[in-house]
């Protein structure tokens, strides 16, 4: 059997093709997002981000202001 014209048509993308269409993640962007994230102090409300006076803890573990 002879070779056909479209014999090299693949049903998958190679790594270089995937990168050329922008399918890879940029490491610098994820590092910048991690650097901008700051953990909320334990004595602050999860909604208002302010220190609380009357804390209430939800079943999932978040701490909220009672009022």
C-alpha positions in Angstrom: 0.0 0.0 0.0 1.4 3.4 -1.0 1.7 6.5 1.2 -1.3 8.8 1.2 -1.2 12.6 1.1 -2.6 13.1 4.7 -0.8 10.3 6.3 1.1 12.7 8.6 -2.2 14.2 10.0 -2.0 13.5 13.7 -4.9 13.3 16.1 -2.9 14.9 18.9 -0.7 18.0 19.5 3.0 17.8 20.1 4.6 19.7 23.0 6.0 22.4 20.7 2.6 22.8 18.9 0.9 23.2 22.3 3.4 25.8 23.4 3.1 27.7 20.2 -0.7 28.2 20.5 -0.3 29.4 24.1 -1.3 26.2 25.9 1.4 26.3 28.5 1.4 28.0 31.9 3.7 30.9 32.5 5.6 30.4 35.8 6.2 34.1 36.4 2.5 34.9 36.5 1.8 32.2 39.2 4.8 33.4 41.2 3.5 36.9 41.2 0.0 35.8 42.3 1.5 33.9 45.2 3.6 36.9 46.2 0.5 39.2 46.3 -1.5 36.8 48.5 -1.4 37.6 52.2 -2.9 35.3 54.8 -5.7 36.7 57.0 -4.8 37.1 60.7 -6.6 34.8 63.0 -8.3 37.7 64.9 -10.0 39.1 61.7 -13.5 38.5 60.2 -13.5 36.5 57.0 -16.1 38.9 55.4 -15.2 42.4 56.5 -11.4 41.6 57.0 -11.5 43.7 60.2 -10.7 42.6 63.8 -13.7 41.1 65.5 -15.2 41.7 68.9 -17.8 38.9 69.1 -16.4 36.0 66.9 -18.5 33.1 65.6 -17.0 30.0 64.0 -18.8 28.3 61.1 -18.8 24.5 60.8 -16.4 24.8 57.8 -13.9 26.7 60.0 -14.3 30.4 58.9 -14.6 32.9 61.7 -17.1 35.7 61.4 -18.3 38.7 63.4 -21.5 38.1 65.3 -23.1 41.5 64.5 
